[in-house]
Amino acid sequence: MNDFQKQTVFLRGWLNGRGYTTALAAMEFARQYHTGVRKDGVTPEFQHQTEIALHVSVLPGLIFPEETIATAFLHDTVEDTPVSRHEIAQRFGERTADATWRVTKVDDNGNKRDEERLYMEMADCPIASIVKPTDRCHNQRTMGGVFSDDKMLGYIGFTDDRILPMMKVARTNFPQQYAAYQLLKNTLTTQARIVGSLIEGKRAEQREEA
């Protein structure tokens, strides 16, 4: 059994033990749609959702822990699959559907939503404002060897410009979740420093060799 399979088995058992039936159903539902591999061509696509859900599960002070885990599993479904917001609401409740919609970058016609408004809406939701930075943590952790240096720098730049300011507003809106936001902020900023240092070191070596 590989690590991904172990994570899935553990998470399924943990959710069942907590009585998180909605989150467990969201896990099984999302798994039906995320069946490919990630951009590295090796990692199962659903490992992304699983690891985000695992990360969310250990964050302290969440106002809606089960719905936040459910949204972690579902956060890409409306954007990347034929699943609609309406179907999410019918299956998993309006709170989860609303949060899933708030982290979806495209509208019902597949057009990009206004970015500034999108992140303002995330900041007004105790679930979306946790799921989005947790998603970003996993993306930043796994982008090495997949993205170019410039794209990785752009990625951490976007975190500085959009994700962290959104979380700052959310901390004020939902002080109960302060510790969770702080942990996510520390993870994101540490990742950014490491990525930036590695790229700068590599470029310095290239300049010396030129």
Secondary structure, 3 states (H helix, E strand, C coil): CCHHHHHHHHHHHHHHHHCCHHHHHHHHHHHHHCCCECCCCCCECHHHHHHHHHHHHCCCCCCCHHHHHHHHHHCCHHHHCCCCHHHHHHHHCHHHHHHHHHCCCECCCCCECCHHHHHHHHHCCCCHHHHHHHHHHHHHHHCCCCCCHHHHHHHHHHHHHHHHHHHHHHHHHCHHHHHHHHHHHHHHHHHHHHHHHHHHHHHHHHHHHC
